[in-house]
Amino acid sequence: MQLDTPAASGIKGIARSFGAAFTSVFRGWGNGYWRLAESHAASVAGDALVAVALAGTLFFSVPSTDARSNVALYLLLTLAPFAFLGPFLGRLFERSPGAYRTGLAVSALGRIAVSIGLLLSIDTILLFPLAFLSLILSRFHGISRSSVLPVVVRNADELIDANARLARAGVIAAAVVVPIGVGLDAVFGVGPVLVASMLLYLVSAVAAFQLPPVRASVVSKRRRRLALPRSIRLARFATAGVRFLNGYLVFLIAFSLRETDAGFGSLAVLLGAAGFGYFLSAWVAPALGSLVREEPMVVGALAVEAMAAFIGAQLLSLAAAAVLVGAAGFAWGTAKFAFDGMMHRTIPESDRARAFTNAETMFQIAWVFGALIPVAPFWPTELGLSSAGVAALVIQVVYVSLVLVPDRDRIHIDLTAEAQGASSVSEGVPISPDLRRAGVLDLI
């Protein structure tokens, strides 16, 4: 007998809506994008389960002092993959275009091996080297994904939307598996959680192998200096500032709750809030990108972090902490999507891999340094939040001021355009739209 009560109908409706929202992030740009989204969603879900398995060991199963030491060591270990291997990966991708697709598969298969190692040595000294290796492989996936995206989505104007959809796929997948992982960890321990992560990484690898071949139009044979436009360098500085404050705020709040003997549930609330903020930015960023240039989006992200930090300093509670962390996640997502859009639109394909690798290295180092500050036990929460608000405003002012300083190269372009203007009018040849685009001052 089939029951058709209002409650059952409501549950079915919610399930259908959730399913439609999840499947929509895989559609839009053909089979290549579909496979990339599958690989990314499974990869993020696997990383989320590994994070669940490590959270108790590093943070909650030890006294507060030991937790700070464990987290500090873990954060310092995360610097090495980016400081030392980042330039190597950028050069590898630049010289071997096919390595993009292979990088996704190797990253997933390597993390299967890491999960096996963690399963066998979760309570030993090998935990940190394995976590270190997992971070390397996870970043390998991120760089490969960023480099593959413009290949499967050829329209540069749609890259912000495509990147945001990939982010939504990852957040939804993580939101689905994290409660399952927490339940498995509570009942059976970390073993089943790590086994589940292996299955997800396998799905990611299979999807990566099904991507169409990647062929770059230009392959560099000789190393040369990467010259980025001034607008990209300034946006990278500001986005790194957003990332610095993101790591700072998340760990400041996490240790504040840890000092009050909060359990894993409180941390789960914070992680869920951060994920929701990032997920929300994946919906908002494409709409903003269709209305304004990317620079005001980065400025707005800094403003959101400043406002959230100042308000959070006055309202110290779990609910306020969740809102603060969610705002930090939203700010980071908005700034990152805007910066990625600038990179895809501005950087030539031959230089894109190295440019993305350098930027990701800078962002991760900024996040680690931001997260290390609250590890110090003498750092008070109220002062820390107020300091974060001031820092966000300072970075915002510096960024806008530097953007508004005339660029000598841009002045030369404008003078050239003016010189061509008279002949363009008489000959009916339009001046390039890129020379007439509004700047930050016109749109803030």
N, C-alpha and C positions, 0 to 999 in steps of 0.2 A: 504494500500500500504506500502510495506517495503522499507525503505531507507537504502541503502548500500553505503554510502559515505565513503571516506578515513577517515574522522574524526570519524564516527561511528564505523568503523572497528577497528581503533586504540583504542577507548574507550573499545570496547569489548575485544580486546587483552589484554589490561591492567587489565581489570576486571578478565579475565580468569587466567592471571599470578598471580594476587594477591590471587585469590581463591585457586589456586594450592599451593602457598606458605603457605597459612594459614592452609589448610587441611593437608599438609605434616607434620606439627608439632604434629599432633595427632596420626600419624601412626608409626609403627616400633617395638613395644613390646607387642602387643596383647591388649585385651579388658581392662585389668587393667590399663595400661598406658593411653589408650584412655580416660577412665573415669577420671583419675587423671588430665590429661591435660585439659579436659573440666571444671572440678571443679576449677582448678587454673586460667584458662583464664577468666572465669566468675567472680571469686573473685577479680582478679586484675582490671578488667573493672569496677566492682562495686566500689572498692576503689578509682579509678580514678574519677568517677563521684562524690563521696563524697568530694574528694579534690577540684573539681571544685566548688561545692556548698559552701565549706568553705573558698575558696581563697578570694572571694570578701569581706566576712564578716570580716576575720582576717587581710587582707592585704591592700586592695584597697579602701574600703569604709570609711576608717578612716584616720586622719592625720598621717604623718610619725612617730611622736613620739608615738602615740597610736599603730601604726602598730608594732613598735619595742617591745612595752610592751606586746601586744597580742602574738606575735611570741615567745618572751622569756617565757611567761607563758605556752604556748603550748608545747614548747620544754622541759621545766622542767617537765611537766606532763607526757611526753613520757618516762621519766626515770623510773617511778614507775613500769610500767608493767614488765620491764626487771630486775630491781634491786631486786624487791621483789617477783614477781611471776615466774620469769625464773627458779630458782631452783625447785620450786614446780611443774611446768609443766614437767621438765625433770624427776623428780622422779615418777610422775604420769604415764608418758609414759613408763618408765622403768618397773614399776610394773604391768601395764595393757596394754599389747600389742594391744588389740583391740581398745584402746582409740585413736589410730592413725586415723582410718577411722571415728570414732565418732567425733574426734576433728575437722575434716574438716567440717562435717555437722553442729555441734554445733556452730562453728565459723561463718558459713554463716547465719544460722538462727538467731543467736544473733545479727549480723549486720543488719538484717532486722528490728529487734526491735529498734536498735539504729537509723536507718534511719527514722523510724516512730517518735521517740523522737525528732530528729533534725527537722523534718518537723513541729512539733508542737511548738518547742521552739528555733528556729534558732537565734532569736534576744534577748535571755534571758541569764541569768547567767548559765543556765543548759548546754549551748553550750560546755563549757570546760569539765565538767564531762562526757558528752556523747562522745566527741572526745577522751577522755582518754579511755573510754570503747571500742570504735571502734579500737583504737590502740592495746589494749589487745587482742581482738578477731582476728585482722588481724595477729598479731604475732603468735597466737595460730594456725592459718591456715598455716603460714610459717613453723613452727616447725613440724606440722603434715605432711605437704607435704614432707619435707626433710626426715622424718622418713619412709614414705610410699614408696618413690622412690626406695630404694634398694630391696623392696619386689616385686614390679612389674617389675623391671629390674634386673634380677639376675646376669648378667654378669658385674663384677666390672669394666672391661675395657671399658664398654660402658656408665658408669654413667655420665662422663663429657658431652658426647654427649646428653644423655637423659635430663640431667639438663639444658643444653643449649637450647634444644628444648622446654622445659617447659617455660623457660624465653622468648623465641621468641613468644610462644603462648600468654603469658601475655602482652608483649609489643604490639603485633599486635592488640590484643583485646582492649587495652587502646587507641591505636592510632585511632581505629575506633570510639570509643564512646566519646572521649574527644571533638572533634569538634562538635558532636551532643549535648553534654552536654553544651558546651559554647554557642551554638546557642539557646538552650532551656532557659538557664539562662538569656541571653540577652533579649529574647522576653517575656518569661512568669515568670521569677524568679526561685528561687531554688526549688520550689515545684515539677515540673515535673522531674527535675534532680534527686532528692532524690527518687521519685517513680520509675524511671528507675533503680536506684541502687538496690532497693528492688527486682525487677524482676531478675536482674543479680545474686544477692545473692541466690535467690530461685533456679536458674539454677545450681549454684555451689553446693547447698545442695543436690539436686536431684542426680547429678552426683556422689557426695561423697557416698551417700547411695547405689549406684550401683557398688561401688568398691568391688572386691573380699575380703573375710574375711582375716584379717591379723593375722598370727600366728608366733610368735617369737619362736626361738629354745630354748632360755634360758630366764627365768623370775627370776629376782633377788628378793629374799625374805628378805634379810638383807642388810641394808645400808652399803656401803663400799666406801672407798675413790676412786675417779676416777683418775687413773694414766694414763696420756697421754704420748705418745712418745715425745722425745725432739724435733723432727722435726715438729710435730704438734704444739707444744707450740710456737716455733719460728715463724712458718708460721701464726699462729693466731695473734701474735704480729704485724707482718708486714701487714697482711690483715686489722687488726684494724687501723693501720696507714693510709692505703689507704682509709678506710671508714671515718676516722677523716677528712682527707683532702677533701674528697668528700663533706661532709656536710659543711665544712668551705668555699670551693670555691663557691658552689651553692648559699649559703646565702650571701656571700660577694658580688657576682655579682647581686643578686636579690635586695639587699638594695642599691647598687650603682645605679641601674636603677630606683629604687623607689625615690631616692633623686632627680632625673632629671624629676620627674613627669611623668614617663613612665606609660602607662596604662596596662590593662590586656593582651593586645596583645603581649607586650614585654615579660611578664611572660610566656605566652603561647609558645612563641618562645624558651625561655630557657627550659621549661619543655619538649618541643618537641625535642630539641637538646640533653638533658640528656637522654631521652628515646631512641633516635636514637643511641647514643653512647653505651648504654647498649645493645640495639638490635644488633648492629654491633659486640660487644664482644661475643654475643651468637652464632655468625657464626664463628668468628675467634678462640675462645677458643678451640673448639673441634679439629680444625686443628693443633693448637699449641700443644695441649695435646698429639697428636699422634707423635709429633716430639721430644719434650723435656719433662723433668720432670716438676712437678708443681712449684718447687721453682723458677726457672728462669722466669716463668710467673708472679709470684708475684713481683719479682724484676723489670721486664719490666713494670708492671703497675705503680710502683712508679716512674720509669723514665719518663713515659708518663705524669704523673701529674706534675712532676718537669718542664719538657720542656714546657707544656702548660701554667703553671703559669708564667714562666719567659717571654714567648712570649706575654701573655696577659697583663703583666705589661707595655709593650711598645705600645700596640695597644688597646686603650680603645674605643670600639664602640660596637653596638649591634651585628654586625656580629662576631667580635672577641670574645665577651662574649658568643655567641652561640657555637663557636668552642671550647672555654675553657670548658664550661659546658659539651659539648659533649665528650671531652677528659676525663673529670672527670668521666662521666658515663661509658665510655669504660674501663677506668682503674679499676673502682670498679667491673664491671662485670667480667673482666678477672681475677682479683685477687680472687673474690668470687668463680667462677667456678673452679679455680685451687685448692683453699682450700677445697671446697666440695669434689672434686675428691680425695684429700689426705685423708680426713676423711672417705669416703666410702671405700677406699682401705685399710686403716690402722686400723681403730677402729672396734673391734668386735661388732656384732649385739647387744649383751646384754648391751653394754655401749654406743651405738651410740646415743640414744635419749638424754641422759644427756650431752654427748659431744656436740651435735648440739645446745642444749638449752644454755649451757654455752657460746659457741662461739657466738651465735646470741645475747645474752645479752651483751657480750663485744663489739660487732660491733655496736649495737644500742647506747650504752653509748658513744662510741667513736664518732659516728656521731652527737649525741646531743651536746657534748662538743665542737666539731668542729663548729657546727652551731651557738652556743651561742656566740662565740667570735665576729663575725661581727655584732651581735645585738647591741653592744656598739656603740653609735653615733660618738665617737671620733676615730674610726678605719679607717684610710685612705685606699682607694682602691689600690693605687700603692704600698704602703708599704705592704699591706696585701697580694697581689699577689706575691711579691718578697719573703716575709716570707714563703709563702706556698711552693715555689720552693726550698728554703733552707731546710725546714723541710722534704720535700720528699727525698732530697738527704741524709740528716742525717739518716733518718729511713732506707733508702736503704743500706747505709754503715754499720750501726749497724747490720742489719739483715744478710747481707752477711758475715760480720766478725764473728758473732756468729755461723753461719752455718758452717763456715770453721774451727772453733775450734773443735778439736777432741772430740768425745763423748766417755766417758769411757765405756759405755755399748756397743757401736759399735766396739770399739777396742777389747773388750772381744769376741764379735761375730766373728770378723775377725780372731783373733788368734785361735778360735775354728775351724773355717773353714780351716785355714792353717794346723792345726793339723790333720784334717780329709782329707786333700787334697791328701796325699800320698796313703792312703788306698782307697780313692775314685777313683784315677786313676787306681790302680791295680784291683779294683773290678768292675770298669765300672759304678760307681754311681756318677752322676753329682752333683756338689755343687748347692744349691738353687740359682736361678737367682737373688733373692732379695739381696744376699750377694755380688753380683758383679755389682750392678747398679751404674751408674755414679753419681757423686755428683754435687753440684752446680758449682764448679770450672771448671769441665769438659765441662759444657754446656752453661755457660754465655758468 
